[in-house]
């Protein structure tokens, strides 16, 4: 398990990511993303291209390298930035146990 745990002080970086999911990220946001992308937890969400530049599916990476990605039924994206934001929210929920949208509302 990673030593760094996400908490309320990281909400500023969540706001930063949701405002601009791609491109330059501040060092604080990069630390959050490194934690979210780390190797020490069971479920990693990924995007699976269904139609180039048009449709993506939500997938879960297998724990065992080389195994098939599990596609999450009923989750289809047509906007890449919205997909990135949704995965960020899902990872936040998995790592903190808190709904990111509610955390951001209560912190405002």
N, C-alpha and C positions, 0 to 999 in steps of 0.2 A: 504494500500500500504506500502510496506517495506520502511524503511528510506534509506537503502543502495541501491544505483543505480550503475549499471555497467557503466564503462567508459573506456577511452583509457588506463588508468593506469592498468587496469585489463588484458590487452592483454598478458602480461607476463604469467599470470595464464592460459589463453586460450592456449598459446603455450605449457605450462606444461601438460595440460590435453590432448591435441592432440597427444603429444609425448608418453604419457602413461596413458590411460583412467582408468585403474584399479590399485589397490594397494594403497600405501601411497600417500597422497596429502599434500602439504604444507599448513600451516594455511591460507595463502592468497587464494589458490585455494579452500580450503574447504569453505571459506566465499563466494566465487563466486558460488559454487555448492549449498550451503544452500539457496542463493538468488534464484537460478534457480529452486530449488525444493520446494520453499516456497508455502504457501497456498493462496496467495493473487492475483493470476492472473488466467485468464479464461482458457487458453489452456495449459495443461501439456502433453507433449509427453511421451509415454511409449513404451516399446517393448512387443509385444504379441508373445508368442512362438507358432509357427505353426508346427515345427518339432524339437523335442528335439535335442539340440546341432547341429542344421543344418540350420534352417530357422526361421526368425523372421519377423513380420510385424510391421509397424509403427501404433501406436494407439494414440488416444487422450482421456485423462481421462475426464469423465463427471464432471460437477460442482456439481451435486447432488450425494452424496454418495449412492451407491447401484444401480445406473443406469449403463447401458451397456457402455463399451468402444467403441468408434467409430474408426473403422479401416480405415486408409488412403489408398484409392485405389491406386494400382500400385507401392507401396513402399514395397519391399521385400529385406531383408538382408540375406546373407549367411555367413557373418563374424561378430561376436559379437562386436569386437573392432571397426570395421567400423560403425556399427550401433550406438554404444555409441558416437562416434565422430559426426555422422550426427545429432543425437538428441541434442548434445551440441551446434552445429552450429545453429540449428533451434531455440533453446531456446535463444541463443545470439541475433539472428535476432528479435525475438519477444520482448525481453526486451530492446534492444537498438535501434532497427530500422535500424541497420547496418548489412551488410553482413560481417561475420567474416573473410572470406578469403580475401576480399578486404581490410578490416581494417588491417589485418596482413601484406599484401603486401605493403600498403602505409606507415606503421610504420617501415618497414625494411630499 
